[in-house]
Amino acid sequence: MSDIAVVTGGSGGIGAAVARMIHEKSDGQLKVCIHYNGNEAAAKSVAADIPGAFIVKADLAAAEGRKALLDAVLAQGSPYALVNNAGVDKPHEPALMVEEASFDKIMGTNLRAPLFLMRDFAREMVRGEAGVIVNVSSVLARKAVVGSAVYRASKAALEALTAQFAQELGPKGVRVVAVAPGFIETAMTASIPEEQRAGIRKDVALGAFGSPEAVAESVWHAIENQYLNGAVIAVDGGMQL
Ligand SMILES: NC(=O)c1ccc[n+]([C@@H]2O[C@H](COP(=O)([O-])OP(=O)(O)OC[C@H]3O[C@@H](n4cnc5c(N)ncnc54)[C@H](OP(=O)(O)O)[C@@H]3O)[C@@H](O)[C@H]2O)c1
């Protein structure tokens, strides 16, 4: 049985980079679980690059999906790292247009899923008195962009949960950290029109969108640095300044 690093949304842009980074930086010591929801082809292609990796399909907004992921991981070993990366940002609705269905969709994936995955995976980690959870938040947890009300709320709440779990799990040997990316080149941002992209770039001190690998480096740092707990690491090129 081996130590496993679980990357939710490993079929997406940031998740794929995180999965590859964990394998490379751990010298293969951590077996990588690549979770996906709908994009099996992408998950398979990431797994093909990573010796020993395995893929698991699950809708994490649903309790059965989260249980399926945990069961699949326990069948292969013990979870050492959980990267709660799966997330959705759409639909983009101005504040006066927010729909209850959008709230359920975004909160289900971005908040309910990581909350209960943290609870269930941390129970396993606490048994071995070792483990780390990295929650992927967003610069938008602290910044108003038209159309991002529910997304912003989901990520701000995820950061609050990060602090809470870090406080309660630290004494049990489990660390919890958040990484908050700025605008990163992935499928999530690919549909932003060029005019809007230019406006966003002006807001970033470094003047550019970031790469998934830049986020993955910080996720790895959070996994590796044994004195990091409860922090939110911004990887946003200076969008908060
Ligand atoms: N890109 C950015 O600029 C940016 C900035 C700040 C924060 N983030 C955060 O970074 C994380 C990754 O984003 P990304 O840019 O890599 O997006 P992405 O390429 O669109 O990937 C999103 C991932 O989430 C998975 N997913 C979506 N709904 C799911 C559900 N209900 N259950 C399980 N998995 C689900 C997708 O799975 P399938 O494709 O297999 O369905 C996919 O693997 C998200 O949490 C996002 O909020 C992104």
The ligand as an ORCA input file, in Angstrom:
! r2SCAN-3c Opt
* xyz 0 1
  N      -8.179     29.337    -14.482
  C      -8.195     30.355    -13.648
  O      -7.968     31.515    -14.039
  C      -8.468     30.155    -12.180
  C      -8.263     31.250    -11.328
  C      -8.495     31.093     -9.966
  C      -8.923     29.878     -9.477
  N      -9.124     28.840    -10.332
  C      -9.592     27.578     -9.740
  O      -8.708     26.549    -10.113
  C      -9.402     25.306    -10.155
  C      -9.124     24.597    -11.473
  O      -9.558     25.431    -12.522
  P      -9.060     25.279    -14.051
  O      -8.759     26.636    -14.527
  O      -8.029     24.213    -14.166
  O     -10.435     24.835    -14.730
  P     -10.785     23.723    -15.805
  O      -9.671     23.493    -16.750
  O     -12.125     24.126    -16.324
  O     -10.964     22.411    -14.898
  C     -12.021     22.275    -13.992
  C     -11.970     20.879    -13.393
  O     -13.042     20.732    -12.445
  C     -13.720     19.509    -12.711
  N     -15.129     19.609    -12.292
  C     -16.028     20.550    -12.640
  N     -17.235     20.279    -12.063
  C     -17.069     19.142    -11.341
  C     -17.926     18.348    -10.524
  N     -19.213     18.650    -10.310
  N     -17.403     17.242     -9.940
  C     -16.139     16.917    -10.136
  N     -15.270     17.613    -10.896
  C     -15.735     18.712    -11.484
  C     -13.584     19.307    -14.226
  O     -13.765     17.942    -14.553
  P     -14.135     17.414    -16.058
  O     -13.528     18.407    -17.032
  O     -13.545     16.058    -16.140
  O     -15.621     17.413    -16.139
  C     -12.155     19.782    -14.457
  O     -11.235     18.756    -14.164
  C     -10.885     25.651     -9.923
  O     -11.220     25.422     -8.584
  C     -10.938     27.134    -10.234
  O     -12.000     27.776     -9.556
  C      -8.910     28.947    -11.665
*
